Amino acid sequence: MQMTPEEFEREKRYQAVMYFVRQMLEQGLITKEEYCQIDTRNRAKFRPVTDTLLSGKFLLYPESRANMPAGKEARCHENSNET
């Protein structure tokens, strides 16, 4: 399935905005709950193609990955943050 130019533009804008929102979360400027609220609003606004694929999946934290195991590099990073 190929994206239309409109779908691509919406996806691009959503991903760009959420990149900065993720940075804010990682820097502790917003909470996990605030991140989810912002994500929900942005999904409604931009209607990204990935909306149905990843809706409700908070992939930044290992406990939310379900059957998506992290690679060796990610596990190493996660383990170093536990201390």
PDB file with SEQRES, HELIX, SHEET and CRYST1 records, atoms N, CA, C and O in Angstrom:
SEQRES   1 A   83  MET GLN MET THR PRO GLU GLU PHE GLU ARG GLU LYS ARG          
SEQRES   2 A   83  TYR GLN ALA VAL MET TYR PHE VAL ARG GLN MET LEU GLU          
SEQRES   3 A   83  GLN GLY LEU ILE THR LYS GLU GLU TYR CYS GLN ILE ASP          
SEQRES   4 A   83  THR ARG ASN ARG ALA LYS PHE ARG PRO VAL THR ASP THR          
SEQRES   5 A   83  LEU LEU SER GLY LYS PHE LEU LEU TYR PRO GLU SER ARG          
SEQRES   6 A   83  ALA ASN MET PRO ALA GLY LYS GLU ALA ARG CYS HIS GLU          
SEQRES   7 A   83  ASN SER ASN GLU THR                                          
HELIX    1 AA1 PRO A    5  GLU A   26  1                                  22    
HELIX    2 AA2 LYS A   32  PHE A   46  1                                  15    
HELIX    3 AA3 ASP A   51  LEU A   54  1                                   4    
HELIX    4 AA4 PRO A   62  SER A   64  5                                   3    
HELIX    5 AA5 LYS A   72  ASN A   81  1                                  10    
CRYST1    1.000    1.000    1.000  90.00  90.00  90.00 P 1           1          
ATOM      1  N   MET A   1       0.833  -1.179   0.000  1.00  0.00           N  
ATOM      2  CA  MET A   1       0.000   0.000   0.000  1.00  0.00           C  
ATOM      3  C   MET A   1       0.881   1.246   0.000  1.00  0.00           C  
ATOM      4  O   MET A   1       1.802   1.364   0.808  1.00  0.00           O  
ATOM      5  N   GLN A   2       0.599   2.151  -0.889  1.00  0.00           N  
ATOM      6  CA  GLN A   2       1.373   3.373  -1.006  1.00  0.00           C  
ATOM      7  C   GLN A   2       0.594   4.539  -0.399  1.00  0.00           C  
ATOM      8  O   GLN A   2      -0.630   4.612  -0.512  1.00  0.00           O  
ATOM      9  N   MET A   3       1.322   5.444   0.243  1.00  0.00           N  
ATOM     10  CA  MET A   3       0.698   6.626   0.820  1.00  0.00           C  
ATOM     11  C   MET A   3       0.419   7.654  -0.266  1.00  0.00           C  
ATOM     12  O   MET A   3       1.179   7.803  -1.222  1.00  0.00           O  
ATOM     13  N   THR A   4      -0.682   8.348  -0.090  1.00  0.00           N  
ATOM     14  CA  THR A   4      -0.950   9.483  -0.967  1.00  0.00           C  
ATOM     15  C   THR A   4      -0.063  10.646  -0.516  1.00  0.00           C  
ATOM     16  O   THR A   4       0.452  10.623   0.602  1.00  0.00           O  
ATOM     17  N   PRO A   5       0.124  11.656  -1.360  1.00  0.00           N  
ATOM     18  CA  PRO A   5       0.906  12.820  -0.932  1.00  0.00           C  
ATOM     19  C   PRO A   5       0.342  13.473   0.339  1.00  0.00           C  
ATOM     20  O   PRO A   5       1.101  13.936   1.191  1.00  0.00           O  
ATOM     21  N   GLU A   6      -0.977  13.508   0.458  1.00  0.00           N  
ATOM     22  CA  GLU A   6      -1.601  14.083   1.660  1.00  0.00           C  
ATOM     23  C   GLU A   6      -1.280  13.241   2.895  1.00  0.00           C  
ATOM     24  O   GLU A   6      -0.939  13.790   3.942  1.00  0.00           O  
ATOM     25  N   GLU A   7      -1.386  11.928   2.784  1.00  0.00           N  
ATOM     26  CA  GLU A   7      -1.058  11.044   3.910  1.00  0.00           C  
ATOM     27  C   GLU A   7       0.401  11.189   4.306  1.00  0.00           C  
ATOM     28  O   GLU A   7       0.726  11.221   5.493  1.00  0.00           O  
ATOM     29  N   PHE A   8       1.276  11.278   3.320  1.00  0.00           N  
ATOM     30  CA  PHE A   8       2.702  11.432   3.599  1.00  0.00           C  
ATOM     31  C   PHE A   8       2.965  12.735   4.347  1.00  0.00           C  
ATOM     32  O   PHE A   8       3.747  12.758   5.298  1.00  0.00           O  
ATOM     33  N   GLU A   9       2.322  13.810   3.926  1.00  0.00           N  
ATOM     34  CA  GLU A   9       2.504  15.108   4.581  1.00  0.00           C  
ATOM     35  C   GLU A   9       2.013  15.066   6.030  1.00  0.00           C  
ATOM     36  O   GLU A   9       2.680  15.579   6.928  1.00  0.00           O  
ATOM     37  N   ARG A  10       0.856  14.458   6.256  1.00  0.00           N  
ATOM     38  CA  ARG A  10       0.336  14.329   7.628  1.00  0.00           C  
ATOM     39  C   ARG A  10       1.272  13.496   8.485  1.00  0.00           C  
ATOM     40  O   ARG A  10       1.555  13.851   9.629  1.00  0.00           O  
ATOM     41  N   GLU A  11       1.755  12.384   7.931  1.00  0.00           N  
ATOM     42  CA  GLU A  11       2.679  11.511   8.662  1.00  0.00           C  
ATOM     43  C   GLU A  11       3.964  12.259   9.006  1.00  0.00           C  
ATOM     44  O   GLU A  11       4.454  12.184  10.132  1.00  0.00           O  
ATOM     45  N   LYS A  12       4.496  12.973   8.035  1.00  0.00           N  
ATOM     46  CA  LYS A  12       5.743  13.722   8.227  1.00  0.00           C  
ATOM     47  C   LYS A  12       5.585  14.770   9.332  1.00  0.00           C  
ATOM     48  O   LYS A  12       6.455  14.907  10.192  1.00  0.00           O  
ATOM     49  N   ARG A  13       4.494  15.490   9.304  1.00  0.00           N  
ATOM     50  CA  ARG A  13       4.259  16.522  10.330  1.00  0.00           C  
ATOM     51  C   ARG A  13       4.073  15.908  11.710  1.00  0.00           C  
ATOM     52  O   ARG A  13       4.610  16.406  12.700  1.00  0.00           O  
ATOM     53  N   TYR A  14       3.310  14.826  11.768  1.00  0.00           N  
ATOM     54  CA  TYR A  14       3.103  14.145  13.056  1.00  0.00           C  
ATOM     55  C   TYR A  14       4.440  13.661  13.623  1.00  0.00           C  
ATOM     56  O   TYR A  14       4.743  13.911  14.789  1.00  0.00           O  
ATOM     57  N   GLN A  15       5.230  12.977  12.814  1.00  0.00           N  
ATOM     58  CA  GLN A  15       6.512  12.446  13.277  1.00  0.00           C  
ATOM     59  C   GLN A  15       7.457  13.562  13.709  1.00  0.00           C  
ATOM     60  O   GLN A  15       8.180  13.409  14.694  1.00  0.00           O  
ATOM     61  N   ALA A  16       7.461  14.680  12.989  1.00  0.00           N  
ATOM     62  CA  ALA A  16       8.333  15.802  13.348  1.00  0.00           C  
ATOM     63  C   ALA A  16       7.937  16.388  14.704  1.00  0.00           C  
ATOM     64  O   ALA A  16       8.790  16.628  15.558  1.00  0.00           O  
ATOM     65  N   VAL A  17       6.648  16.613  14.892  1.00  0.00           N  
ATOM     66  CA  VAL A  17       6.181  17.161  16.166  1.00  0.00           C  
ATOM     67  C   VAL A  17       6.483  16.198  17.310  1.00  0.00           C  
ATOM     68  O   VAL A  17       6.953  16.610  18.370  1.00  0.00           O  
ATOM     69  N   MET A  18       6.209  14.909  17.088  1.00  0.00           N  
ATOM     70  CA  MET A  18       6.401  13.943  18.166  1.00  0.00           C  
ATOM     71  C   MET A  18       7.873  13.714  18.480  1.00  0.00           C  
ATOM     72  O   MET A  18       8.201  13.316  19.598  1.00  0.00           O  
ATOM     73  N   TYR A  19       8.753  13.951  17.543  1.00  0.00           N  
ATOM     74  CA  TYR A  19      10.188  13.869  17.832  1.00  0.00           C  
ATOM     75  C   TYR A  19      10.528  14.848  18.958  1.00  0.00           C  
ATOM     76  O   TYR A  19      11.218  14.489  19.911  1.00  0.00           O  
ATOM     77  N   PHE A  20      10.047  16.065  18.844  1.00  0.00           N  
ATOM     78  CA  PHE A  20      10.345  17.069  19.865  1.00  0.00           C  
ATOM     79  C   PHE A  20       9.635  16.765  21.182  1.00  0.00           C  
ATOM     80  O   PHE A  20      10.175  17.034  22.255  1.00  0.00           O  
ATOM     81  N   VAL A  21       8.450  16.216  21.105  1.00  0.00           N  
ATOM     82  CA  VAL A  21       7.722  15.838  22.320  1.00  0.00           C  
ATOM     83  C   VAL A  21       8.484  14.726  23.042  1.00  0.00           C  
ATOM     84  O   VAL A  21       8.588  14.743  24.269  1.00  0.00           O  
ATOM     85  N   ARG A  22       9.018  13.756  22.288  1.00  0.00           N  
ATOM     86  CA  ARG A  22       9.821  12.679  22.904  1.00  0.00           C  
ATOM     87  C   ARG A  22      11.074  13.247  23.565  1.00  0.00           C  
ATOM     88  O   ARG A  22      11.478  12.790  24.635  1.00  0.00           O  
ATOM     89  N   GLN A  23      11.687  14.241  22.926  1.00  0.00           N  
ATOM     90  CA  GLN A  23      12.862  14.880  23.512  1.00  0.00           C  
ATOM     91  C   GLN A  23      12.499  15.540  24.844  1.00  0.00           C  
ATOM     92  O   GLN A  23      13.259  15.458  25.809  1.00  0.00           O  
ATOM     93  N   MET A  24      11.350  16.186  24.891  1.00  0.00           N  
ATOM     94  CA  MET A  24      10.885  16.821  26.127  1.00  0.00           C  
ATOM     95  C   MET A  24      10.665  15.775  27.221  1.00  0.00           C  
ATOM     96  O   MET A  24      10.999  16.003  28.384  1.00  0.00           O  
ATOM     97  N   LEU A  25      10.106  14.636  26.841  1.00  0.00           N  
ATOM     98  CA  LEU A  25       9.887  13.558  27.804  1.00  0.00           C  
ATOM     99  C   LEU A  25      11.217  13.039  28.335  1.00  0.00           C  
ATOM    100  O   LEU A  25      11.391  12.884  29.544  1.00  0.00           O  
ATOM    101  N   GLU A  26      12.146  12.774  27.436  1.00  0.00           N  
ATOM    102  CA  GLU A  26      13.445  12.239  27.842  1.00  0.00           C  
ATOM    103  C   GLU A  26      14.230  13.216  28.723  1.00  0.00           C  
ATOM    104  O   GLU A  26      15.028  12.791  29.559  1.00  0.00           O  
ATOM    105  N   GLN A  27      14.010  14.504  28.542  1.00  0.00           N  
ATOM    106  CA  GLN A  27      14.692  15.517  29.346  1.00  0.00           C  
ATOM    107  C   GLN A  27      13.957  15.805  30.656  1.00  0.00           C  
ATOM    108  O   GLN A  27      14.416  16.612  31.464  1.00  0.00           O  
ATOM    109  N   GLY A  28      12.828  15.151  30.860  1.00  0.00           N  
ATOM    110  CA  GLY A  28      12.076  15.332  32.090  1.00  0.00           C  
ATOM    111  C   GLY A  28      11.231  16.596  32.109  1.00  0.00           C  
ATOM    112  O   GLY A  28      10.770  17.011  33.172  1.00  0.00           O  
ATOM    113  N   LEU A  29      11.021  17.205  30.966  1.00  0.00           N  
ATOM    114  CA  LEU A  29      10.231  18.437  30.901  1.00  0.00           C  
ATOM    115  C   LEU A  29       8.733  18.163  30.956  1.00  0.00           C  
ATOM    116  O   LEU A  29       7.953  19.028  31.355  1.00  0.00           O  
ATOM    117  N   ILE A  30       8.332  16.953  30.552  1.00  0.00           N  
ATOM    118  CA  ILE A  30       6.942  16.532  30.646  1.00  0.00           C  
ATOM    119  C   ILE A  30       6.905  15.123  31.213  1.00  0.00           C  
ATOM    120  O   ILE A  30       7.900  14.401  31.159  1.00  0.00           O  
ATOM    121  N   THR A  31       5.770  14.737  31.750  1.00  0.00           N  
ATOM    122  CA  THR A  31       5.607  13.396  32.311  1.00  0.00           C  
ATOM    123  C   THR A  31       5.141  12.430  31.223  1.00  0.00           C  
ATOM    124  O   THR A  31       4.775  12.835  30.120  1.00  0.00           O  
ATOM    125  N   LYS A  32       5.164  11.154  31.563  1.00  0.00           N  
ATOM    126  CA  LYS A  32       4.680  10.114  30.655  1.00  0.00           C  
ATOM    127  C   LYS A  32       3.198  10.332  30.328  1.00  0.00           C  
ATOM    128  O   LYS A  32       2.769  10.139  29.190  1.00  0.00           O  
ATOM    129  N   GLU A  33       2.429  10.736  31.338  1.00  0.00           N  
ATOM    130  CA  GLU A  33       1.007  10.991  31.140  1.00  0.00           C  
ATOM    131  C   GLU A  33       0.795  12.180  30.200  1.00  0.00           C  
ATOM    132  O   GLU A  33      -0.073  12.137  29.328  1.00  0.00           O  
ATOM    133  N   GLU A  34       1.592  13.244  30.380  1.00  0.00           N  
ATOM    134  CA  GLU A  34       1.486  14.400  29.496  1.00  0.00           C  
ATOM    135  C   GLU A  34       1.864  14.022  28.068  1.00  0.00           C  
ATOM    136  O   GLU A  34       1.240  14.478  27.110  1.00  0.00           O  
ATOM    137  N   TYR A  35       2.886  13.190  27.936  1.00  0.00           N  
ATOM    138  CA  TYR A  35       3.279  12.712  26.611  1.00  0.00           C  
ATOM    139  C   TYR A  35       2.099  12.012  25.935  1.00  0.00           C  
ATOM    140  O   TYR A  35       1.809  12.269  24.766  1.00  0.00           O  
ATOM    141  N   CYS A  36       1.434  11.144  26.654  1.00  0.00           N  
ATOM    142  CA  CYS A  36       0.303  10.400  26.089  1.00  0.00           C  
ATOM    143  C   CYS A  36      -0.833  11.339  25.692  1.00  0.00           C  
ATOM    144  O   CYS A  36      -1.473  11.140  24.660  1.00  0.00           O  
ATOM    145  N   GLN A  37      -1.084  12.359  26.506  1.00  0.00           N  
ATOM    146  CA  GLN A  37      -2.133  13.330  26.181  1.00  0.00           C  
ATOM    147  C   GLN A  37      -1.779  14.102  24.907  1.00  0.00           C  
ATOM    148  O   GLN A  37      -2.628  14.294  24.037  1.00  0.00           O  
ATOM    149  N   ILE A  38      -0.535  14.539  24.803  1.00  0.00           N  
ATOM    150  CA  ILE A  38      -0.080  15.269  23.615  1.00  0.00           C  
ATOM    151  C   ILE A  38      -0.156  14.369  22.392  1.00  0.00           C  
ATOM    152  O   ILE A  38      -0.592  14.799  21.324  1.00  0.00           O  
ATOM    153  N   ASP A  39       0.268  13.117  22.548  1.00  0.00           N  
ATOM    154  CA  ASP A  39       0.218  12.170  21.435  1.00  0.00           C  
ATOM    155  C   ASP A  39      -1.221  11.974  20.962  1.00  0.00           C  
ATOM    156  O   ASP A  39      -1.485  11.962  19.760  1.00  0.00           O  
ATOM    157  N   THR A  40      -2.136  11.823  21.891  1.00  0.00           N  
ATOM    158  CA  THR A  40      -3.544  11.630  21.543  1.00  0.00           C  
ATOM    159  C   THR A  40      -4.071  12.821  20.750  1.00  0.00           C  
ATOM    160  O   THR A  40      -4.755  12.646  19.742  1.00  0.00           O  
ATOM    161  N   ARG A  41      -3.752  14.037  21.207  1.00  0.00           N  
ATOM    162  CA  ARG A  41      -4.208  15.245  20.497  1.00  0.00           C  
ATOM    163  C   ARG A  41      -3.595  15.328  19.099  1.00  0.00           C  
ATOM    164  O   ARG A  41      -4.272  15.673  18.131  1.00  0.00           O  
ATOM    165  N   ASN A  42      -2.305  15.006  19.011  1.00  0.00           N  
ATOM    166  CA  ASN A  42      -1.635  15.086  17.714  1.00  0.00           C  
ATOM    167  C   ASN A  42      -2.120  14.012  16.746  1.00  0.00           C  
ATOM    168  O   ASN A  42      -2.169  14.246  15.539  1.00  0.00           O  
ATOM    169  N   ARG A  43      -2.473  12.850  17.257  1.00  0.00           N  
ATOM    170  CA  ARG A  43      -3.045  11.813  16.388  1.00  0.00           C  
ATOM    171  C   ARG A  43      -4.373  12.281  15.807  1.00  0.00           C  
ATOM    172  O   ARG A  43      -4.667  12.034  14.638  1.00  0.00           O  
ATOM    173  N   ALA A  44      -5.180  12.962  16.633  1.00  0.00           N  
ATOM    174  CA  ALA A  44      -6.462  13.485  16.151  1.00  0.00           C  
ATOM    175  C   ALA A  44      -6.243  14.603  15.135  1.00  0.00           C  
ATOM    176  O   ALA A  44      -6.972  14.708  14.149  1.00  0.00           O  
ATOM    177  N   LYS A  45      -5.240  15.430  15.380  1.00  0.00           N  
ATOM    178  CA  LYS A  45      -4.981  16.566  14.496  1.00  0.00           C  
ATOM    179  C   LYS A  45      -4.391  16.139  13.151  1.00  0.00           C  
ATOM    180  O   LYS A  45      -4.865  16.561  12.096  1.00  0.00           O  
ATOM    181  N   PHE A  46      -3.342  15.288  13.197  1.00  0.00           N  
ATOM    182  CA  PHE A  46      -2.612  14.937  11.977  1.00  0.00           C  
ATOM    183  C   PHE A  46      -3.124  13.678  11.285  1.00  0.00           C  
ATOM    184  O   PHE A  46      -2.885  13.478  10.094  1.00  0.00           O  
ATOM    185  N   ARG A  47      -3.832  12.824  12.040  1.00  0.00           N  
ATOM    186  CA  ARG A  47      -4.320  11.543  11.507  1.00  0.00           C  
ATOM    187  C   ARG A  47      -3.223  10.790  10.748  1.00  0.00           C  
ATOM    188  O   ARG A  47      -3.374  10.514   9.558  1.00  0.00           O  
ATOM    189  N   PRO A  48      -2.117  10.455  11.431  1.00  0.00           N  
ATOM    190  CA  PRO A  48      -1.025   9.779  10.733  1.00  0.00           C  
ATOM    191  C   PRO A  48      -1.405   8.368  10.301  1.00  0.00           C  
ATOM    192  O   PRO A  48      -2.288   7.741  10.886  1.00  0.00           O  
ATOM    193  N   VAL A  49      -0.726   7.883   9.272  1.00  0.00           N  
ATOM    194  CA  VAL A  49      -0.953   6.527   8.771  1.00  0.00           C  
ATOM    195  C   VAL A  49      -0.595   5.510   9.854  1.00  0.00           C  
ATOM    196  O   VAL A  49      -1.246   4.473   9.974  1.00  0.00           O  
ATOM    197  N   THR A  50       0.427   5.804  10.633  1.00  0.00           N  
ATOM    198  CA  THR A  50       0.859   4.877  11.692  1.00  0.00           C  
ATOM    199  C   THR A  50      -0.120   4.820  12.844  1.00  0.00           C  
ATOM    200  O   THR A  50       0.049   4.012  13.758  1.00  0.00           O  
ATOM    201  N   ASP A  51      -1.142   5.661  12.820  1.00  0.00           N  
ATOM    202  CA  ASP A  51      -2.100   5.727  13.924  1.00  0.00           C  
ATOM    203  C   ASP A  51      -2.681   4.363  14.260  1.00  0.00           C  
ATOM    204  O   ASP A  51      -2.728   3.990  15.432  1.00  0.00           O  
ATOM    205  N   THR A  52      -3.119   3.622  13.271  1.00  0.00           N  
ATOM    206  CA  THR A  52      -3.730   2.322  13.545  1.00  0.00           C  
ATOM    207  C   THR A  52      -2.688   1.257  13.854  1.00  0.00           C  
ATOM    208  O   THR A  52      -3.004   0.247  14.482  1.00  0.00           O  
ATOM    209  N   LEU A  53      -1.457   1.468  13.423  1.00  0.00           N  
ATOM    210  CA  LEU A  53      -0.413   0.474  13.680  1.00  0.00           C  
ATOM    211  C   LEU A  53       0.099   0.518  15.109  1.00  0.00           C  
ATOM    212  O   LEU A  53       0.325  -0.522  15.728  1.00  0.00           O  
ATOM    213  N   LEU A  54       0.280   1.718  15.630  1.00  0.00           N  
ATOM    214  CA  LEU A  54       0.931   1.862  16.930  1.00  0.00           C  
ATOM    215  C   LEU A  54       0.053   2.498  17.988  1.00  0.00           C  
ATOM    216  O   LEU A  54       0.537   2.799  19.078  1.00  0.00           O  
ATOM    217  N   SER A  55      -1.190   2.705  17.711  1.00  0.00           N  
ATOM    218  CA  SER A  55      -2.077   3.352  18.653  1.00  0.00           C  
ATOM    219  C   SER A  55      -2.088   2.612  19.987  1.00  0.00           C  
ATOM    220  O   SER A  55      -2.296   1.400  20.044  1.00  0.00           O  
ATOM    221  N   GLY A  56      -1.862   3.364  21.048  1.00  0.00           N  
ATOM    222  CA  GLY A  56      -1.868   2.784  22.377  1.00  0.00           C  
ATOM    223  C   GLY A  56      -0.577   2.111  22.771  1.00  0.00           C  
ATOM    224  O   GLY A  56      -0.488   1.569  23.873  1.00  0.00           O  
ATOM    225  N   LYS A  57       0.413   2.124  21.931  1.00  0.00           N  
ATOM    226  CA  LYS A  57       1.696   1.485  22.232  1.00  0.00           C  
ATOM    227  C   LYS A  57       2.704   2.557  22.592  1.00  0.00           C  
ATOM    228  O   LYS A  57       3.048   3.401  21.765  1.00  0.00           O  
ATOM    229  N   PHE A  58       3.176   2.521  23.826  1.00  0.00           N  
ATOM    230  CA  PHE A  58       4.179   3.480  24.278  1.00  0.00           C  
ATOM    231  C   PHE A  58       5.516   2.753  24.213  1.00  0.00           C  
ATOM    232  O   PHE A  58       5.888   2.048  25.151  1.00  0.00           O  
ATOM    233  N   LEU A  59       6.229   2.920  23.122  1.00  0.00           N  
ATOM    234  CA  LEU A  59       7.402   2.104  22.831  1.00  0.00           C  
ATOM    235  C   LEU A  59       8.695   2.629  23.444  1.00  0.00           C  
ATOM    236  O   LEU A  59       9.749   2.019  23.262  1.00  0.00           O  
ATOM    237  N   LEU A  60       8.638   3.727  24.152  1.00  0.00           N  
ATOM    238  CA  LEU A  60       9.865   4.271  24.723  1.00  0.00           C  
ATOM    239  C   LEU A  60      10.336   3.505  25.951  1.00  0.00           C  
ATOM    240  O   LEU A  60      11.511   3.579  26.311  1.00  0.00           O  
ATOM    241  N   TYR A  61       9.439   2.774  26.597  1.00  0.00           N  
ATOM    242  CA  TYR A  61       9.807   2.068  27.809  1.00  0.00           C  
ATOM    243  C   TYR A  61       9.690   0.564  27.613  1.00  0.00           C  
ATOM    244  O   TYR A  61       8.732   0.093  27.000  1.00  0.00           O  
ATOM    245  N   PRO A  62      10.659  -0.198  28.127  1.00  0.00           N  
ATOM    246  CA  PRO A  62      10.681  -1.647  27.886  1.00  0.00           C  
ATOM    247  C   PRO A  62       9.436  -2.373  28.364  1.00  0.00           C  
ATOM    248  O   PRO A  62       9.033  -3.359  27.745  1.00  0.00           O  
ATOM    249  N   GLU A  63       8.816  -1.919  29.444  1.00  0.00           N  
ATOM    250  CA  GLU A  63       7.641  -2.627  29.953  1.00  0.00           C  
ATOM    251  C   GLU A  63       6.450  -2.512  29.006  1.00  0.00           C  
ATOM    252  O   GLU A  63       5.467  -3.238  29.154  1.00  0.00           O  
ATOM    253  N   SER A  64       6.532  -1.608  28.039  1.00  0.00           N  
ATOM    254  CA  SER A  64       5.432  -1.405  27.101  1.00  0.00           C  
ATOM    255  C   SER A  64       5.661  -2.064  25.756  1.00  0.00           C  
ATOM    256  O   SER A  64       4.807  -1.967  24.876  1.00  0.00           O  
ATOM    257  N   ARG A  65       6.777  -2.723  25.574  1.00  0.00           N  
ATOM    258  CA  ARG A  65       7.117  -3.248  24.257  1.00  0.00           C  
ATOM    259  C   ARG A  65       6.430  -4.558  23.923  1.00  0.00           C  
ATOM    260  O   ARG A  65       6.398  -4.937  22.753  1.00  0.00           O  
ATOM    261  N   ALA A  66       5.893  -5.247  24.874  1.00  0.00           N  
ATOM    262  CA  ALA A  66       5.196  -6.516  24.656  1.00  0.00           C  
ATOM    263  C   ALA A  66       6.102  -7.502  23.926  1.00  0.00           C  
ATOM    264  O   ALA A  66       7.113  -7.937  24.477  1.00  0.00           O  
ATOM    265  N   ASN A  67       5.753  -7.854  22.706  1.00  0.00           N  
ATOM    266  CA  ASN A  67       6.527  -8.861  21.979  1.00  0.00           C  
ATOM    267  C   ASN A  67       7.599  -8.233  21.094  1.00  0.00           C  
ATOM    268  O   ASN A  67       8.044  -8.860  20.133  1.00  0.00           O  
ATOM    269  N   MET A  68       8.017  -7.016  21.396  1.00  0.00           N  
ATOM    270  CA  MET A  68       9.025  -6.332  20.602  1.00  0.00           C  
ATOM    271  C   MET A  68      10.309  -6.205  21.428  1.00  0.00           C  
ATOM    272  O   MET A  68      10.573  -5.144  21.993  1.00  0.00           O  
ATOM    273  N   PRO A  69      11.101  -7.262  21.502  1.00  0.00           N  
ATOM    274  CA  PRO A  69      12.292  -7.212  22.332  1.00  0.00           C  
ATOM    275  C   PRO A  69      13.299  -6.206  21.801  1.00  0.00           C  
ATOM    276  O   PRO A  69      13.422  -5.988  20.596  1.00  0.00           O  
ATOM    277  N   ALA A  70      14.009  -5.606  22.733  1.00  0.00           N  
ATOM    278  CA  ALA A  70      15.038  -4.642  22.351  1.00  0.00           C  
ATOM    279  C   ALA A  70      16.283  -5.377  21.879  1.00  0.00           C  
ATOM    280  O   ALA A  70      16.564  -6.495  22.313  1.00  0.00           O  
ATOM    281  N   GLY A  71      17.014  -4.742  20.996  1.00  0.00           N  
ATOM    282  CA  GLY A  71      18.282  -5.295  20.537  1.00  0.00           C  
ATOM    283  C   GLY A  71      19.342  -5.182  21.616  1.00  0.00           C  
ATOM    284  O   GLY A  71      19.116  -4.567  22.658  1.00  0.00           O  
ATOM    285  N   LYS A  72      20.488  -5.773  21.368  1.00  0.00           N  
ATOM    286  CA  LYS A  72      21.580  -5.787  22.344  1.00  0.00           C  
ATOM    287  C   LYS A  72      21.953  -4.376  22.790  1.00  0.00           C  
ATOM    288  O   LYS A  72      22.153  -4.139  23.981  1.00  0.00           O  
ATOM    289  N   GLU A  73      22.049  -3.434  21.845  1.00  0.00           N  
ATOM    290  CA  GLU A  73      22.447  -2.077  22.173  1.00  0.00           C  
ATOM    291  C   GLU A  73      21.420  -1.407  23.077  1.00  0.00           C  
ATOM    292  O   GLU A  73      21.787  -0.730  24.038  1.00  0.00           O  
ATOM    293  N   ALA A  74      20.144  -1.589  22.779  1.00  0.00           N  
ATOM    294  CA  ALA A  74      19.099  -0.970  23.586  1.00  0.00           C  
ATOM    295  C   ALA A  74      19.067  -1.567  24.985  1.00  0.00           C  
ATOM    296  O   ALA A  74      18.901  -0.838  25.963  1.00  0.00           O  
ATOM    297  N   ARG A  75      19.225  -2.896  25.096  1.00  0.00           N  
ATOM    298  CA  ARG A  75      19.232  -3.518  26.416  1.00  0.00           C  
ATOM    299  C   ARG A  75      20.397  -3.002  27.242  1.00  0.00           C  
ATOM    300  O   ARG A  75      20.250  -2.780  28.444  1.00  0.00           O  
ATOM    301  N   CYS A  76      21.538  -2.810  26.626  1.00  0.00           N  
ATOM    302  CA  CYS A  76      22.702  -2.286  27.328  1.00  0.00           C  
ATOM    303  C   CYS A  76      22.396  -0.894  27.862  1.00  0.00           C  
ATOM    304  O   CYS A  76      22.721  -0.584  29.008  1.00  0.00           O  
ATOM    305  N   HIS A  77      21.779  -0.062  27.049  1.00  0.00           N  
ATOM    306  CA  HIS A  77      21.426   1.298  27.448  1.00  0.00           C  
ATOM    307  C   HIS A  77      20.399   1.264  28.572  1.00  0.00           C  
ATOM    308  O   HIS A  77      20.511   2.009  29.545  1.00  0.00           O  
ATOM    309  N   GLU A  78      19.399   0.398  28.436  1.00  0.00           N  
ATOM    310  CA  GLU A  78      18.354   0.305  29.466  1.00  0.00           C  
ATOM    311  C   GLU A  78      18.960  -0.158  30.783  1.00  0.00           C  
ATOM    312  O   GLU A  78      18.615   0.370  31.840  1.00  0.00           O  
ATOM    313  N   ASN A  79      19.859  -1.136  30.735  1.00  0.00           N  
ATOM    314  CA  ASN A  79      20.472  -1.637  31.967  1.00  0.00           C  
ATOM    315  C   ASN A  79      21.312  -0.567  32.637  1.00  0.00           C  
ATOM    316  O   ASN A  79      21.353  -0.500  33.865  1.00  0.00           O  
ATOM    317  N   SER A  80      21.984   0.273  31.858  1.00  0.00           N  
ATOM    318  CA  SER A  80      22.822   1.310  32.455  1.00  0.00           C  
ATOM    319  C   SER A  80      21.984   2.390  33.099  1.00  0.00           C  
ATOM    320  O   SER A  80      22.484   3.099  33.972  1.00  0.00           O  
ATOM    321  N   ASN A  81      20.717   2.550  32.706  1.00  0.00           N  
ATOM    322  CA  ASN A  81      19.841   3.562  33.286  1.00  0.00           C  
ATOM    323  C   ASN A  81      19.138   3.074  34.546  1.00  0.00           C  
ATOM    324  O   ASN A  81      18.500   3.870  35.235  1.00  0.00           O  
ATOM    325  N   GLU A  82      19.238   1.803  34.859  1.00  0.00           N  
ATOM    326  CA  GLU A  82      18.527   1.252  36.018  1.00  0.00           C  
ATOM    327  C   GLU A  82      19.202   1.586  37.330  1.00  0.00           C  
ATOM    328  O   GLU A  82      18.567   1.496  38.380  1.00  0.00           O  
ATOM    329  N   THR A  83      20.460   1.966  37.307  1.00  0.00           N  
ATOM    330  CA  THR A  83      21.161   2.254  38.548  1.00  0.00           C  
ATOM    331  C   THR A  83      20.962   3.651  39.010  1.00  0.00           C  
ATOM    332  O   THR A  83      21.496   4.040  40.049  1.00  0.00           O  
TER     333      THR A  83                                                      
END                                                                             
